[in-house]
Amino acid sequence: MAIAPPDSGRVAADLETFARQGYVVIEGLLAPHQLDAVLEGLTPFLGGGAPLGRNDFEGLRTQRVYALLAKVPAMAAIVEHPHVLAMVDTLLEPRYLLSAALAINLLPGETAQTWHFDDGFYTLPRPRPPVSISTIWALDDFTEANGATEVIPGSHAWASELPSGEDARRVPVTMPAGSVVVFSGTLWHRGGANRSPRRRLCVSPQYCQPWARQQENMMLSVGRHALDYSPRIREMLGYSIHPPFMGMVDGMHPSRLIDSGYDPASTGSRERADHFWDRDRAQG
């Protein structure tokens, strides 16, 4: 099925809001069948035995599922959603990368996260343009009671200012399931406290400049599953070159190691991919 192009007027309006406050909420962007497919794919990883966060930042009452493109194929429709990518195309340099793709399941009793900004590990002085763009897609309704993400509008432009614990400027990002918040990697935000009796589930694809290191090593995390996805997703995983040659493997474009012509149905492509990943595993 052909993917409908994004509405350029709506994209422009969302970019204007993004520039002003550092984030924009876009409601109803995910079709019901796409939402259901992601929920179904995540179900096996969110049972009672699923691990909780390893520290207070990850959330001691929060389940996190990483490497989603290796586990939930339906995530592809979210990772390359045309409206969001039309925004990121404007905000980052060409051939930007997928830095992270994870699910975050806040369970009842989770406390508020510490304030942070997502590209803080890139040690560049502020104020500055973002090195990364984050998205959070609501798979459940986001409410103040169940721990909706909290943001400080305009904080993406801060220099050395820091938020306080219960900063009076904070705004909860409430939105219905199927919506997304797109925000700058320099925006101060945190996960809220879940004071409700129900979970608050979301997925968070994050994108970074083509010259920046990804949070998740996507080529290893996704592995041979890369062959199941579109050329655009493969490029974002790392099967791409940032000119003139950043990202090469043995002097070649990385895609040449796994296939020819980006044809995931090709037996030859699959055999080359198996050889590539099995070889690296043996050498590692």
Short mmCIF file of the C-alpha atoms (twelve columns), coordinates in Angstrom:
data_MODEL
# 
_entry.id   MODEL 
# 
loop_
_atom_site.group_PDB 
_atom_site.id 
_atom_site.type_symbol 
_atom_site.label_atom_id 
_atom_site.label_alt_id 
_atom_site.label_comp_id 
_atom_site.label_asym_id 
_atom_site.label_seq_id 
_atom_site.Cartn_x 
_atom_site.Cartn_y 
_atom_site.Cartn_z 
_atom_site.pdbx_PDB_model_num 
ATOM 1   C CA . MET A 1   0.000  0.000   0.000  1 
ATOM 2   C CA . ALA A 2   1.358  3.414   -0.977 1 
ATOM 3   C CA . ILE A 3   2.069  5.759   1.927  1 
ATOM 4   C CA . ALA A 4   0.185  9.044   1.646  1 
ATOM 5   C CA . PRO A 5   2.466  12.097  1.657  1 
ATOM 6   C CA . PRO A 6   2.213  14.370  4.678  1 
ATOM 7   C CA . ASP A 7   0.122  17.521  4.637  1 
ATOM 8   C CA . SER A 8   2.741  20.224  4.037  1 
ATOM 9   C CA . GLY A 9   0.615  22.919  5.658  1 
ATOM 10  C CA . ARG A 10  0.138  20.872  8.814  1 
ATOM 11  C CA . VAL A 11  3.862  20.034  8.914  1 
ATOM 12  C CA . ALA A 12  4.759  23.724  8.605  1 
ATOM 13  C CA . ALA A 13  2.377  24.648  11.434 1 
ATOM 14  C CA . ASP A 14  3.813  21.928  13.672 1 
ATOM 15  C CA . LEU A 15  7.368  23.101  12.928 1 
ATOM 16  C CA . GLU A 16  6.394  26.651  13.882 1 
ATOM 17  C CA . THR A 17  5.021  25.456  17.227 1 
ATOM 18  C CA . PHE A 18  8.099  23.285  17.722 1 
ATOM 19  C CA . ALA A 19  10.447 26.230  17.116 1 
ATOM 20  C CA . ARG A 20  8.577  28.424  19.593 1 
ATOM 21  C CA . GLN A 21  8.156  26.054  22.546 1 
ATOM 22  C CA . GLY A 22  10.564 23.178  21.845 1 
ATOM 23  C CA . TYR A 23  7.844  20.577  21.372 1 
ATOM 24  C CA . VAL A 24  4.559  19.974  19.609 1 
ATOM 25  C CA . VAL A 25  1.734  17.532  20.328 1 
ATOM 26  C CA . ILE A 26  0.072  15.992  17.279 1 
ATOM 27  C CA . GLU A 27  -3.130 14.148  18.080 1 
ATOM 28  C CA . GLY A 28  -4.630 11.221  16.193 1 
ATOM 29  C CA . LEU A 29  -1.619 10.618  13.979 1 
ATOM 30  C CA . LEU A 30  -1.564 6.846   14.413 1 
ATOM 31  C CA . ALA A 31  -4.281 4.843   12.673 1 
ATOM 32  C CA . PRO A 32  -6.214 2.437   14.940 1 
ATOM 33  C CA . HIS A 33  -4.930 -0.659  13.115 1 
ATOM 34  C CA . GLN A 34  -1.333 0.573   13.529 1 
ATOM 35  C CA . LEU A 35  -1.890 1.176   17.234 1 
ATOM 36  C CA . ASP A 36  -3.392 -2.299  17.660 1 
ATOM 37  C CA . ALA A 37  -0.497 -3.928  15.782 1 
ATOM 38  C CA . VAL A 38  2.131  -2.300  18.011 1 
ATOM 39  C CA . LEU A 39  0.203  -3.189  21.170 1 
ATOM 40  C CA . GLU A 40  -0.094 -6.800  20.025 1 
ATOM 41  C CA . GLY A 41  3.614  -6.973  19.224 1 
ATOM 42  C CA . LEU A 42  4.604  -5.568  22.615 1 
ATOM 43  C CA . THR A 43  2.364  -7.857  24.663 1 
ATOM 44  C CA . PRO A 44  4.854  -10.767 24.969 1 
ATOM 45  C CA . PHE A 45  7.486  -8.399  26.390 1 
ATOM 46  C CA . LEU A 46  5.282  -6.770  29.033 1 
ATOM 47  C CA . GLY A 47  4.079  -9.731  31.059 1 
ATOM 48  C CA . GLY A 48  4.385  -10.053 34.804 1 
ATOM 49  C CA . GLY A 49  7.895  -11.423 34.493 1 
ATOM 50  C CA . ALA A 50  9.260  -8.551  32.432 1 
ATOM 51  C CA . PRO A 51  12.137 -6.782  34.210 1 
ATOM 52  C CA . LEU A 52  11.748 -3.354  35.793 1 
ATOM 53  C CA . GLY A 53  14.169 -0.456  35.460 1 
ATOM 54  C CA . ARG A 54  17.666 -0.870  36.867 1 
ATOM 55  C CA . ASN A 55  17.738 2.531   38.571 1 
ATOM 56  C CA . ASP A 56  15.506 5.440   39.489 1 
ATOM 57  C CA . PHE A 57  16.032 7.127   36.112 1 
ATOM 58  C CA . GLU A 58  14.877 4.069   34.152 1 
ATOM 59  C CA . GLY A 59  12.117 3.695   36.721 1 
ATOM 60  C CA . LEU A 60  11.904 1.116   39.479 1 
ATOM 61  C CA . ARG A 61  8.227  0.681   38.590 1 
ATOM 62  C CA . THR A 62  8.757  0.942   34.829 1 
ATOM 63  C CA . GLN A 63  9.313  -1.687  32.167 1 
ATOM 64  C CA . ARG A 64  11.553 -0.745  29.236 1 
ATOM 65  C CA . VAL A 65  11.851 -2.762  26.040 1 
ATOM 66  C CA . TYR A 66  14.777 -1.875  23.782 1 
ATOM 67  C CA . ALA A 67  15.711 -2.874  20.211 1 
ATOM 68  C CA . LEU A 68  12.073 -2.734  19.138 1 
ATOM 69  C CA . LEU A 69  12.738 -3.183  15.428 1 
ATOM 70  C CA . ALA A 70  14.179 -6.620  16.255 1 
ATOM 71  C CA . LYS A 71  11.084 -7.543  18.279 1 
ATOM 72  C CA . VAL A 72  8.012  -5.681  17.011 1 
ATOM 73  C CA . PRO A 73  7.894  -5.344  13.202 1 
ATOM 74  C CA . ALA A 74  4.830  -3.077  13.433 1 
ATOM 75  C CA . MET A 75  7.133  -0.401  14.883 1 
ATOM 76  C CA . ALA A 76  8.295  0.339   11.344 1 
ATOM 77  C CA . ALA A 77  5.139  2.348   10.635 1 
ATOM 78  C CA . ILE A 78  5.913  4.561   13.627 1 
ATOM 79  C CA . VAL A 79  9.653  4.917   13.036 1 
ATOM 80  C CA . GLU A 80  9.112  6.105   9.468  1 
ATOM 81  C CA . HIS A 81  5.779  7.876   9.887  1 
ATOM 82  C CA . PRO A 82  5.739  10.390  7.006  1 
ATOM 83  C CA . HIS A 83  4.487  13.360  9.043  1 
ATOM 84  C CA . VAL A 84  7.156  12.973  11.714 1 
ATOM 85  C CA . LEU A 85  9.923  12.315  9.201  1 
ATOM 86  C CA . ALA A 86  8.888  15.418  7.248  1 
ATOM 87  C CA . MET A 87  9.562  17.381  10.431 1 
ATOM 88  C CA . VAL A 88  12.840 15.622  11.216 1 
ATOM 89  C CA . ASP A 89  13.963 16.145  7.599  1 
ATOM 90  C CA . THR A 90  13.867 19.873  8.359  1 
ATOM 91  C CA . LEU A 91  15.389 19.686  11.832 1 
ATOM 92  C CA . LEU A 92  18.361 17.367  11.198 1 
ATOM 93  C CA . GLU A 93  20.916 16.930  8.433  1 
ATOM 94  C CA . PRO A 94  20.293 14.471  5.575  1 
ATOM 95  C CA . ARG A 95  20.823 10.763  6.321  1 
ATOM 96  C CA . TYR A 96  20.136 11.223  10.020 1 
ATOM 97  C CA . LEU A 97  20.082 8.081   12.142 1 
ATOM 98  C CA . LEU A 98  17.680 6.294   14.452 1 
ATOM 99  C CA . SER A 99  19.301 6.730   17.853 1 
ATOM 100 C CA . ALA A 100 16.841 4.745   19.972 1 
ATOM 101 C CA . ALA A 101 13.574 2.855   19.651 1 
ATOM 102 C CA . LEU A 102 12.153 1.661   22.941 1 
ATOM 103 C CA . ALA A 103 8.901  1.068   24.781 1 
ATOM 104 C CA . ILE A 104 8.310  2.635   28.204 1 
ATOM 105 C CA . ASN A 105 5.599  1.167   30.416 1 
ATOM 106 C CA . LEU A 106 4.970  3.214   33.578 1 
ATOM 107 C CA . LEU A 107 3.245  1.039   36.149 1 
ATOM 108 C CA . PRO A 108 1.124  2.279   39.064 1 
ATOM 109 C CA . GLY A 109 3.289  3.690   41.833 1 
ATOM 110 C CA . GLU A 110 6.077  4.988   39.596 1 
ATOM 111 C CA . THR A 111 7.575  8.260   40.838 1 
ATOM 112 C CA . ALA A 112 8.468  11.315  38.764 1 
ATOM 113 C CA . GLN A 113 11.700 11.061  36.825 1 
ATOM 114 C CA . THR A 114 14.550 13.533  37.253 1 
ATOM 115 C CA . TRP A 115 14.630 16.461  34.837 1 
ATOM 116 C CA . HIS A 116 16.854 15.898  31.813 1 
ATOM 117 C CA . PHE A 117 17.232 16.631  28.125 1 
ATOM 118 C CA . ASP A 118 17.693 13.747  25.720 1 
ATOM 119 C CA . ASP A 119 20.891 14.771  23.964 1 
ATOM 120 C CA . GLY A 120 22.677 15.799  27.147 1 
ATOM 121 C CA . PHE A 121 25.309 13.109  26.583 1 
ATOM 122 C CA . TYR A 122 26.598 15.119  23.596 1 
ATOM 123 C CA . THR A 123 28.895 17.384  25.573 1 
ATOM 124 C CA . LEU A 124 28.361 20.565  23.574 1 
ATOM 125 C CA . PRO A 125 27.676 23.904  25.266 1 
ATOM 126 C CA . ARG A 126 24.154 25.312  25.382 1 
ATOM 127 C CA . PRO A 127 22.304 27.121  23.931 1 
ATOM 128 C CA . ARG A 128 22.659 25.211  20.680 1 
ATOM 129 C CA . PRO A 129 20.647 23.456  17.990 1 
ATOM 130 C CA . PRO A 130 19.588 19.946  18.967 1 
ATOM 131 C CA . VAL A 131 21.762 16.983  18.038 1 
ATOM 132 C CA . SER A 132 18.705 14.757  18.355 1 
ATOM 133 C CA . ILE A 133 14.935 14.855  17.997 1 
ATOM 134 C CA . SER A 134 12.763 12.715  20.263 1 
ATOM 135 C CA . THR A 135 9.253  11.423  19.841 1 
ATOM 136 C CA . ILE A 136 6.927  9.798   22.342 1 
ATOM 137 C CA . TRP A 137 3.903  7.979   20.919 1 
ATOM 138 C CA . ALA A 138 1.036  7.380   23.328 1 
ATOM 139 C CA . LEU A 139 -0.245 3.790   23.196 1 
ATOM 140 C CA . ASP A 140 -2.471 4.561   26.170 1 
ATOM 141 C CA . ASP A 141 -4.102 7.894   26.940 1 
ATOM 142 C CA . PHE A 142 -1.606 10.220  28.651 1 
ATOM 143 C CA . THR A 143 -3.167 11.896  31.697 1 
ATOM 144 C CA . GLU A 144 -1.829 13.896  34.625 1 
ATOM 145 C CA . ALA A 145 -2.767 11.004  36.921 1 
ATOM 146 C CA . ASN A 146 -0.979 8.212   35.021 1 
ATOM 147 C CA . GLY A 147 2.362  9.942   34.558 1 
ATOM 148 C CA . ALA A 148 2.122  11.953  31.355 1 
ATOM 149 C CA . THR A 149 5.490  13.304  30.269 1 
ATOM 150 C CA . GLU A 150 6.128  16.764  31.725 1 
ATOM 151 C CA . VAL A 151 7.921  19.458  29.721 1 
ATOM 152 C CA . ILE A 152 9.095  23.018  30.339 1 
ATOM 153 C CA . PRO A 153 8.072  25.050  27.283 1 
ATOM 154 C CA . GLY A 154 10.893 27.140  25.872 1 
ATOM 155 C CA . SER A 155 13.596 25.334  27.850 1 
ATOM 156 C CA . HIS A 156 15.134 24.021  24.631 1 
ATOM 157 C CA . ALA A 157 16.692 27.488  24.269 1 
ATOM 158 C CA . TRP A 158 18.108 27.677  27.790 1 
ATOM 159 C CA . ALA A 159 21.828 28.118  28.324 1 
ATOM 160 C CA . SER A 160 22.883 27.255  31.893 1 
ATOM 161 C CA . GLU A 161 19.490 27.531  33.584 1 
ATOM 162 C CA . LEU A 162 18.260 24.403  35.366 1 
ATOM 163 C CA . PRO A 163 14.720 23.359  36.317 1 
ATOM 164 C CA . SER A 164 13.728 22.953  39.943 1 
ATOM 165 C CA . GLY A 165 12.216 19.775  41.359 1 
ATOM 166 C CA . GLU A 166 8.559  20.805  41.030 1 
ATOM 167 C CA . ASP A 167 9.164  23.597  38.566 1 
ATOM 168 C CA . ALA A 168 6.080  25.819  38.341 1 
ATOM 169 C CA . ARG A 169 6.584  26.134  34.571 1 
ATOM 170 C CA . ARG A 170 6.137  22.412  33.922 1 
ATOM 171 C CA . VAL A 171 3.329  21.328  31.623 1 
ATOM 172 C CA . PRO A 172 1.961  17.747  31.457 1 
ATOM 173 C CA . VAL A 173 1.734  16.425  27.898 1 
ATOM 174 C CA . THR A 174 -1.773 14.999  28.033 1 
ATOM 175 C CA . MET A 175 -2.912 13.344  24.804 1 
ATOM 176 C CA . PRO A 176 -5.125 10.479  23.656 1 
ATOM 177 C CA . ALA A 177 -3.728 7.126   22.510 1 
ATOM 178 C CA . GLY A 178 -2.479 7.312   18.936 1 
ATOM 179 C CA . SER A 179 -0.965 10.778  19.426 1 
ATOM 180 C CA . VAL A 180 2.678  11.818  19.454 1 
ATOM 181 C CA . VAL A 181 4.761  14.545  21.036 1 
ATOM 182 C CA . VAL A 182 7.799  15.591  18.996 1 
ATOM 183 C CA . PHE A 183 10.425 17.509  20.968 1 
ATOM 184 C CA . SER A 184 13.915 18.891  20.745 1 
ATOM 185 C CA . GLY A 185 16.807 16.942  22.213 1 
ATOM 186 C CA . THR A 186 17.591 20.088  24.229 1 
ATOM 187 C CA . LEU A 187 14.127 20.369  25.849 1 
ATOM 188 C CA . TRP A 188 14.046 19.807  29.608 1 
ATOM 189 C CA . HIS A 189 11.439 17.161  30.448 1 
ATOM 190 C CA . ARG A 190 10.716 14.167  32.668 1 
ATOM 191 C CA . GLY A 191 8.344  11.246  33.017 1 
ATOM 192 C CA . GLY A 192 5.546  12.049  35.445 1 
ATOM 193 C CA . ALA A 193 4.464  10.082  38.508 1 
ATOM 194 C CA . ASN A 194 1.858  7.393   37.914 1 
ATOM 195 C CA . ARG A 195 -0.696 7.945   40.657 1 
ATOM 196 C CA . SER A 196 -3.398 5.961   38.850 1 
ATOM 197 C CA . PRO A 197 -4.285 2.246   39.064 1 
ATOM 198 C CA . ARG A 198 -3.439 1.729   35.386 1 
ATOM 199 C CA . ARG A 199 -0.275 1.587   33.263 1 
ATOM 200 C CA . ARG A 200 0.928  4.357   30.930 1 
ATOM 201 C CA . LEU A 201 2.492  2.775   27.825 1 
ATOM 202 C CA . CYS A 202 4.361  4.517   25.033 1 
ATOM 203 C CA . VAL A 203 7.052  3.952   22.416 1 
ATOM 204 C CA . SER A 204 9.858  6.412   21.792 1 
ATOM 205 C CA . PRO A 205 11.792 6.522   18.517 1 
ATOM 206 C CA . GLN A 206 14.601 9.088   18.709 1 
ATOM 207 C CA . TYR A 207 16.652 10.420  15.801 1 
ATOM 208 C CA . CYS A 208 20.126 11.970  15.749 1 
ATOM 209 C CA . GLN A 209 22.463 13.786  13.398 1 
ATOM 210 C CA . PRO A 210 24.249 11.492  10.915 1 
ATOM 211 C CA . TRP A 211 27.612 12.272  12.515 1 
ATOM 212 C CA . ALA A 212 26.500 11.538  16.109 1 
ATOM 213 C CA . ARG A 213 26.793 8.233   17.931 1 
ATOM 214 C CA . GLN A 214 23.474 6.442   18.432 1 
ATOM 215 C CA . GLN A 215 22.247 5.545   21.914 1 
ATOM 216 C CA . GLU A 216 21.423 2.016   20.760 1 
ATOM 217 C CA . ASN A 217 23.876 0.313   18.420 1 
ATOM 218 C CA . MET A 218 21.206 -0.306  15.821 1 
ATOM 219 C CA . MET A 219 23.217 -2.428  13.416 1 
ATOM 220 C CA . LEU A 220 23.897 -4.916  16.206 1 
ATOM 221 C CA . SER A 221 20.564 -4.537  18.032 1 
ATOM 222 C CA . VAL A 222 18.430 -5.092  14.934 1 
ATOM 223 C CA . GLY A 223 20.867 -7.414  13.168 1 
ATOM 224 C CA . ARG A 224 19.513 -9.482  10.295 1 
ATOM 225 C CA . HIS A 225 16.022 -8.055  10.870 1 
ATOM 226 C CA . ALA A 226 17.239 -5.000  8.960  1 
ATOM 227 C CA . LEU A 227 16.490 -6.920  5.772  1 
ATOM 228 C CA . ASP A 228 12.792 -6.878  6.636  1 
ATOM 229 C CA . TYR A 229 12.540 -3.105  6.491  1 
ATOM 230 C CA . SER A 230 12.461 -0.332  3.931  1 
ATOM 231 C CA . PRO A 231 15.552 1.365   2.501  1 
ATOM 232 C CA . ARG A 232 14.738 4.446   4.596  1 
ATOM 233 C CA . ILE A 233 14.768 2.502   7.851  1 
ATOM 234 C CA . ARG A 234 17.969 0.700   6.863  1 
ATOM 235 C CA . GLU A 235 19.625 4.041   6.291  1 
ATOM 236 C CA . MET A 236 18.515 5.199   9.731  1 
ATOM 237 C CA . LEU A 237 19.860 2.018   11.317 1 
ATOM 238 C CA . GLY A 238 23.323 2.842   9.965  1 
ATOM 239 C CA . TYR A 239 23.390 1.318   6.486  1 
ATOM 240 C CA . SER A 240 24.215 4.709   5.060  1 
ATOM 241 C CA . ILE A 241 27.104 7.086   4.513  1 
ATOM 242 C CA . HIS A 242 27.514 10.578  5.900  1 
ATOM 243 C CA . PRO A 243 29.609 12.254  3.192  1 
ATOM 244 C CA . PRO A 244 32.304 11.845  2.314  1 
ATOM 245 C CA . PHE A 245 32.808 8.418   3.913  1 
ATOM 246 C CA . MET A 246 31.659 8.340   7.558  1 
ATOM 247 C CA . GLY A 247 30.048 4.973   8.229  1 
ATOM 248 C CA . MET A 248 32.009 2.898   5.697  1 
ATOM 249 C CA . VAL A 249 32.853 -0.749  6.351  1 
ATOM 250 C CA . ASP A 250 36.129 -2.007  4.899  1 
ATOM 251 C CA . GLY A 251 36.133 0.945   2.529  1 
ATOM 252 C CA . MET A 252 32.646 0.189   1.188  1 
ATOM 253 C CA . HIS A 253 29.110 1.457   1.648  1 
ATOM 254 C CA . PRO A 254 27.733 -0.680  4.519  1 
ATOM 255 C CA . SER A 255 24.660 -1.785  2.554  1 
ATOM 256 C CA . ARG A 256 26.923 -3.704  0.153  1 
ATOM 257 C CA . LEU A 257 27.778 -6.127  2.954  1 
ATOM 258 C CA . ILE A 258 24.255 -7.366  3.417  1 
ATOM 259 C CA . ASP A 259 22.411 -7.211  0.126  1 
ATOM 260 C CA . SER A 260 22.245 -6.022  -3.434 1 
ATOM 261 C CA . GLY A 261 19.464 -3.676  -4.433 1 
ATOM 262 C CA . TYR A 262 17.777 -3.548  -1.003 1 
ATOM 263 C CA . ASP A 263 15.634 -6.599  -1.797 1 
ATOM 264 C CA . PRO A 264 14.642 -8.301  1.491  1 
ATOM 265 C CA . ALA A 265 13.011 -11.172 -0.438 1 
ATOM 266 C CA . SER A 266 16.262 -12.106 -2.138 1 
ATOM 267 C CA . THR A 267 17.757 -15.418 -0.976 1 
ATOM 268 C CA . GLY A 268 21.202 -14.155 -1.880 1 
ATOM 269 C CA . SER A 269 20.684 -11.072 0.251  1 
ATOM 270 C CA . ARG A 270 19.708 -13.186 3.232  1 
ATOM 271 C CA . GLU A 271 22.718 -15.469 2.803  1 
ATOM 272 C CA . ARG A 272 25.096 -12.495 2.634  1 
ATOM 273 C CA . ALA A 273 23.488 -11.013 5.744  1 
ATOM 274 C CA . ASP A 274 23.769 -14.296 7.657  1 
ATOM 275 C CA . HIS A 275 27.437 -14.538 6.714  1 
ATOM 276 C CA . PHE A 276 28.061 -10.943 7.782  1 
ATOM 277 C CA . TRP A 277 26.475 -11.198 11.234 1 
ATOM 278 C CA . ASP A 278 27.728 -14.731 11.947 1 
ATOM 279 C CA . ARG A 279 31.248 -13.675 10.957 1 
ATOM 280 C CA . ASP A 280 31.165 -10.659 13.291 1 
ATOM 281 C CA . ARG A 281 29.806 -12.800 16.129 1 
ATOM 282 C CA . ALA A 282 32.640 -15.292 15.657 1 
ATOM 283 C CA . GLN A 283 35.255 -12.526 15.658 1 
ATOM 284 C CA . GLY A 284 33.719 -10.687 18.607 1 
# 
